[in-house]
Amino acid sequence: MGKHIKPVDDIMGQALMDYYKHQTAEPLMVKTSQSEAEEYDNAYFFRNFDEMPALEQKALELSKGKILDVGAGTGIHALYLQKHSLHVKAIDISELSVDIMKERGVKQAVCADFYELKGEKYDTLLFLMNGIGLVETMEGFEKFFKQCDHLLNKGGQILFDSSDIIYLFEEEDGSFLIDLSGKYYGEVDFQVSYKGMPSDPFPWLFIDFDNVQERAAAFGFEAELIQRGSHYDYLARIIKK
């Protein structure tokens, strides 16, 4: 059985459900092993298309055919795609997030682990809000591309946004201090907390585009840079050859 997060263990899901039901003002705190805690207004996770960053808007505009929205959260992307008469299935490992999606009107909202899916084919795999992080480590790309190959129709696409967090290692003179003998600098431990309750840390990946391109080619895919954001972030597309 794949990963599923039960409500009692789902710190982020509890924050989102509280906001959805009661418009609570208590923020969600997010931190990684490479950065200090950052406060998120939970309204951010319920934004409409006009409130989304340009990279997300572009990804939605490029989505086509039968779409799988992975790590769909509160369903903001799936709802937009549905509104535009596209066939989309939204999955998340959070039971609470799936409950929110269903209540908000996502037609196909399923609690499922991406790596456990089988038996269906898609034209677009969507990983937004750095959803590519579920790869977890550089070594995780072998498992990731194997599953993408299984789920994608010929000529199908993977759309995702990510960030090159090399800026966290910038020195005063403009150089970057990175331990080249250690693990890739974008492999981090991620943790959220809400009302003083922290989640268990979990591995996540932020990756620069050059490494995406290299990994994609190694597994028979082709990556292209679609658009750069304002701060080391970007939108990319990977095509199944």
C-alpha positions as CSV (number, residue, x, y, z in Angstrom):
1,M,0.0,0.0,0.0
2,G,1.3,3.5,-0.8
3,K,1.6,6.5,1.3
4,H,-1.6,7.9,2.9
5,I,-1.7,10.6,5.6
6,K,-4.5,10.0,8.2
7,P,-6.2,13.2,9.5
8,V,-4.7,12.8,13.0
9,D,-1.2,12.9,11.5
10,D,-1.9,15.5,8.9
11,I,-0.7,18.9,10.2
12,M,-1.0,20.7,6.9
13,G,-4.4,19.1,6.1
14,Q,-5.7,20.2,9.5
15,A,-4.6,23.8,8.8
16,L,-6.3,23.7,5.3
17,M,-9.5,22.2,6.6
18,D,-9.7,24.8,9.5
19,Y,-9.3,27.6,7.0
20,Y,-11.8,26.0,4.6
21,K,-14.4,25.5,7.3
22,H,-13.8,28.4,9.6
23,Q,-11.6,30.9,7.8
24,T,-9.1,30.6,10.7
25,A,-6.3,33.2,10.7
26,E,-3.7,30.9,12.3
27,P,-0.9,30.6,9.7
28,L,0.9,27.5,8.5
29,M,4.6,27.5,9.2
30,V,7.0,25.9,6.7
31,K,10.7,25.3,7.0
32,T,13.4,23.1,5.5
33,S,16.8,21.9,6.6
34,Q,18.2,24.7,4.4
35,S,16.0,27.6,5.4
36,E,14.3,29.3,8.4
37,A,10.6,28.9,9.1
38,E,8.3,30.9,6.8
39,E,4.7,31.9,7.5
40,Y,2.0,31.0,5.0
41,D,-1.4,32.5,5.0
42,N,-3.7,29.6,4.4
43,A,-5.7,31.6,1.9
44,Y,-2.7,31.1,-0.5
45,F,-3.8,27.5,-0.9
46,F,-7.3,28.5,-2.1
47,R,-6.3,31.1,-4.7
48,N,-8.0,31.4,-8.0
49,F,-6.4,31.5,-11.4
50,D,-5.8,35.3,-11.4
51,E,-4.0,35.1,-8.1
52,M,-1.7,32.3,-9.2
53,P,2.0,32.9,-10.2
54,A,2.6,33.2,-13.9
55,L,4.4,29.9,-14.0
56,E,1.3,28.1,-12.7
57,Q,-1.0,29.9,-15.1
58,K,1.2,28.9,-18.0
59,A,1.3,25.3,-16.9
60,L,-2.5,25.2,-16.7
61,E,-2.8,26.7,-20.2
62,L,-0.4,24.0,-21.5
63,S,-2.3,21.1,-19.9
64,K,-4.1,19.0,-22.5
65,G,-5.9,15.7,-23.0
66,K,-6.4,13.4,-20.0
67,I,-4.7,15.1,-17.1
68,L,-3.4,13.8,-13.7
69,D,-3.0,16.5,-11.1
70,V,-0.5,15.1,-8.6
71,G,-0.3,16.4,-5.1
72,A,-3.5,18.4,-5.9
73,G,-4.0,19.9,-2.4
74,T,-7.2,21.8,-2.2
75,G,-7.9,21.4,-5.9
76,I,-7.2,24.9,-7.2
77,H,-5.6,23.6,-10.4
78,A,-8.1,20.8,-11.0
79,L,-11.0,23.2,-10.5
80,Y,-9.7,25.5,-13.2
81,L,-9.1,22.7,-15.6
82,Q,-12.6,21.3,-15.0
83,K,-14.1,24.7,-15.6
84,H,-12.4,24.7,-19.0
85,S,-13.9,21.3,-19.9
86,L,-10.7,19.3,-19.5
87,H,-10.7,15.7,-18.1
88,V,-8.7,15.8,-14.9
89,K,-8.1,13.4,-12.1
90,A,-6.7,14.9,-8.9
91,I,-4.8,12.8,-6.4
92,D,-3.2,13.6,-3.0
93,I,-1.9,11.4,-0.2
94,S,-3.7,13.6,2.4
95,E,-7.2,12.3,3.2
96,L,-8.2,15.8,4.5
97,S,-7.1,17.4,1.3
98,V,-9.1,15.0,-0.8
99,D,-12.2,15.7,1.4
100,I,-11.7,19.4,0.7
101,M,-11.4,18.8,-3.0
102,K,-14.6,16.8,-3.1
103,E,-16.5,19.4,-1.1
104,R,-15.2,22.1,-3.5
105,G,-16.5,20.3,-6.5
106,V,-13.5,18.4,-7.9
107,K,-15.2,15.5,-9.8
108,Q,-12.4,13.0,-9.6
109,A,-10.6,13.5,-6.3
110,V,-8.8,10.4,-5.0
111,C,-6.6,9.7,-2.0
112,A,-3.7,7.9,-3.8
113,D,0.1,7.6,-3.9
114,F,1.4,8.5,-7.4
115,Y,3.8,5.6,-7.3
116,E,1.0,3.1,-6.7
117,L,-1.1,4.1,-9.7
118,K,-1.6,1.7,-12.5
119,G,-4.0,0.8,-15.3
120,E,-4.7,4.3,-16.6
121,K,-2.9,6.4,-19.2
122,Y,-2.6,10.2,-19.3
123,D,-1.6,12.9,-21.7
124,T,-0.4,15.4,-19.0
125,L,1.1,14.7,-15.6
126,L,0.9,17.9,-13.6
127,F,3.2,18.6,-10.6
128,L,2.7,22.2,-9.4
129,M,3.8,24.1,-6.3
130,N,7.1,22.3,-6.6
131,G,5.3,18.9,-6.8
132,I,8.4,17.4,-8.5
133,G,9.7,17.4,-4.9
134,L,8.1,14.0,-4.4
135,V,11.1,12.6,-6.3
136,E,12.9,13.2,-2.9
137,T,16.5,12.6,-4.0
138,M,18.5,12.6,-7.2
139,E,18.5,8.8,-7.1
140,G,14.7,8.9,-6.9
141,F,14.4,10.0,-10.6
142,E,14.8,6.4,-11.8
143,K,11.6,5.3,-9.9
144,F,9.9,8.6,-11.0
145,F,10.6,8.2,-14.7
146,K,9.7,4.5,-14.6
147,Q,6.3,5.4,-13.2
148,C,5.8,8.3,-15.6
149,D,6.6,6.0,-18.5
150,H,3.9,3.6,-17.3
151,L,1.3,6.4,-16.9
152,L,1.9,8.5,-20.0
153,N,0.6,8.0,-23.5
154,K,3.1,8.3,-26.3
155,G,4.0,12.0,-26.7
156,G,2.6,12.7,-23.3
157,Q,4.0,15.5,-21.1
158,I,5.1,16.2,-17.6
159,L,4.6,19.8,-16.5
160,F,6.2,21.0,-13.3
161,D,7.7,24.0,-11.5
162,S,10.6,24.0,-9.2
163,S,13.3,26.3,-7.8
164,D,17.1,26.2,-7.9
165,I,17.9,26.9,-4.3
166,I,21.5,27.6,-4.9
167,Y,20.8,31.2,-3.8
168,L,20.7,30.0,-0.2
169,F,24.5,29.2,-0.5
170,E,25.6,32.6,-1.9
171,E,28.5,34.3,-0.3
172,E,29.0,38.0,0.1
173,D,31.4,38.1,-2.9
174,G,28.7,36.5,-5.1
175,S,30.3,33.0,-5.1
176,F,28.4,29.9,-3.9
177,L,29.7,27.7,-1.1
178,I,28.6,24.1,-1.8
179,D,30.0,20.9,-0.6
180,L,30.5,19.0,-3.9
181,S,31.4,15.8,-2.0
182,G,28.1,15.7,-0.2
183,K,24.6,15.1,-1.4
184,Y,23.0,17.4,-3.9
185,Y,22.2,20.8,-2.4
186,G,18.5,20.7,-3.4
187,E,17.8,17.6,-1.3
188,V,16.2,18.9,1.8
189,D,14.1,17.8,4.8
190,F,10.8,19.6,4.8
191,Q,8.6,20.3,7.8
192,V,5.3,22.1,8.5
193,S,3.7,23.2,11.8
194,Y,0.3,24.5,12.7
195,K,-0.8,25.8,16.1
196,G,2.5,24.8,17.6
197,M,2.2,21.2,16.3
198,P,5.0,20.1,13.9
199,S,4.8,17.4,11.3
200,D,7.4,14.7,11.0
201,P,10.2,15.9,8.7
202,F,10.0,14.4,5.2
203,P,12.5,14.5,2.3
204,W,11.8,16.8,-0.6
205,L,13.7,17.9,-3.7
206,F,14.4,21.3,-5.3
207,I,16.2,20.9,-8.5
208,D,18.0,23.2,-11.1
209,F,16.9,22.8,-14.7
210,D,20.3,21.6,-16.0
211,N,20.1,18.5,-13.7
212,V,16.5,17.9,-14.8
213,Q,17.6,17.9,-18.4
214,E,20.4,15.5,-17.7
215,R,18.2,13.1,-15.7
216,A,15.4,13.2,-18.2
217,A,17.8,12.3,-21.1
218,A,19.3,9.4,-19.1
219,F,15.9,7.8,-18.9
220,G,14.7,8.4,-22.4
221,F,12.8,11.6,-21.9
222,E,13.4,15.1,-23.2
223,A,13.2,18.2,-21.0
224,E,12.6,21.8,-22.1
225,L,12.6,25.0,-20.2
226,I,9.2,26.8,-20.7
227,Q,9.5,29.9,-18.6
228,R,11.6,31.4,-15.8
229,G,10.1,33.1,-12.7
230,S,11.4,36.1,-10.9
231,H,13.5,34.3,-8.3
232,Y,15.4,31.1,-9.4
233,D,12.1,29.4,-10.1
234,Y,11.0,28.0,-13.5
235,L,8.4,26.0,-15.4
236,A,9.6,23.0,-17.4
237,R,8.1,20.3,-19.6
238,I,9.3,16.8,-20.0
239,I,8.2,14.8,-23.1
240,K,8.0,11.1,-23.4
241,K,9.8,10.3,-26.6
